[in-house]
Amino acid sequence: MQGGITKRIVLFLLLFGIPLVFLYILAQGDPNVQGLKFYGKEVSETGKQKINDFLFYDVDSNAVTKETLKGKSFIITTLIPSCPSKCPIISSQLGNFIYNKISTETRLKDFVIISHLLDTTGNNVDLKAFTEEQPVNADFWKIVTANTNPIYDFQMPKAHLMDQNPKDVVVGGKTYYKMILLVDKDHYVRGIYQGDKSMEIERLNQEIRVLEREYKSKEKTPQNK
């Protein structure tokens, strides 16, 4: 009898215990990762290259800049609604796995998604029409346009070029439509992800939490009290 109970307990753990542990790790971020590395061209002994200044406009023509987003970490993307295949996948992945997290979890309140909306020729598109079809809370997901797009003009590691050439036809700068960047509060790139791959979105989901944990740890240090 005892052996039968033991077998049932083991079966229960296999069916439910391991998946629950996996989901917990996804929710918390990998506990073995204490901090994220920096990407870009080294410009000093103490830091890495920051993203360029930017000026975007939201659906209400409000400016979106580093200054208006002070104290926020960014998840930066390009969205192209007219793109026939990969782009809708990237948009849905962002919505289901990133936006839903940062808009509902209090500890992730300092993260915001910025999506530069373009058509397939690199021109800006109608923000009002798009946001009416895809309503989101602008406090957490800012759909924007711009006369220039300097975000991707930093020194990109070759390993992260994602089998595509930068599109200089995009207004004012380059873009990689698959690429998602995670930028910290000090405007350093801390993660690069391929938005059409589920495993990359899962990695972004975890690393957002790692970055949040990194800032929380800094807040506890004596020099920040």
PEKA-V909915 format. One record per backbone hydrogen bond with DSSP energy under -1.0 kcal/mol. NH is the residue of the N-H (numbers start at 1). CO is the residue of the C=O. If there is no record, write none. Layout:
nh->(NH,NH)
co->(CO,CO)
This chain:
nh->(5,6,7,8,9,10,11,12,13,14,15,16,18,20,21,22,23,24,25,26,27,28,29,33,39,44,51,56,57,58,61,64,69,70,72,73,74,75,76,77,79,83,90,91,92,93,94,95,96,97,98,99,100,102,103,104,105,108,109,111,112,113,114,115,116,117,118,119,122,130,131,132,133,134,140,141,142,144,145,153,156,160,161,164,167,168,170,171,173,179,180,181,182,183,184,187,190,191,193,195,197,201,202,203,204,205,206,207,208,209,210,211,212,213,214,215,216,217,218,219,224,225)
co->(1,2,3,4,5,6,7,8,9,10,11,12,13,16,17,18,19,20,21,22,23,24,25,30,189,47,187,64,145,62,58,56,65,67,69,110,183,112,181,114,116,80,86,87,88,89,90,91,92,93,94,94,95,98,99,101,101,105,106,108,73,140,75,142,77,144,79,123,119,126,127,128,129,130,137,137,113,115,57,150,154,157,158,161,175,166,167,122,170,176,193,76,191,74,188,184,182,182,180,178,194,197,198,199,200,201,202,203,204,205,206,207,208,209,210,211,212,213,214,215,221,222)
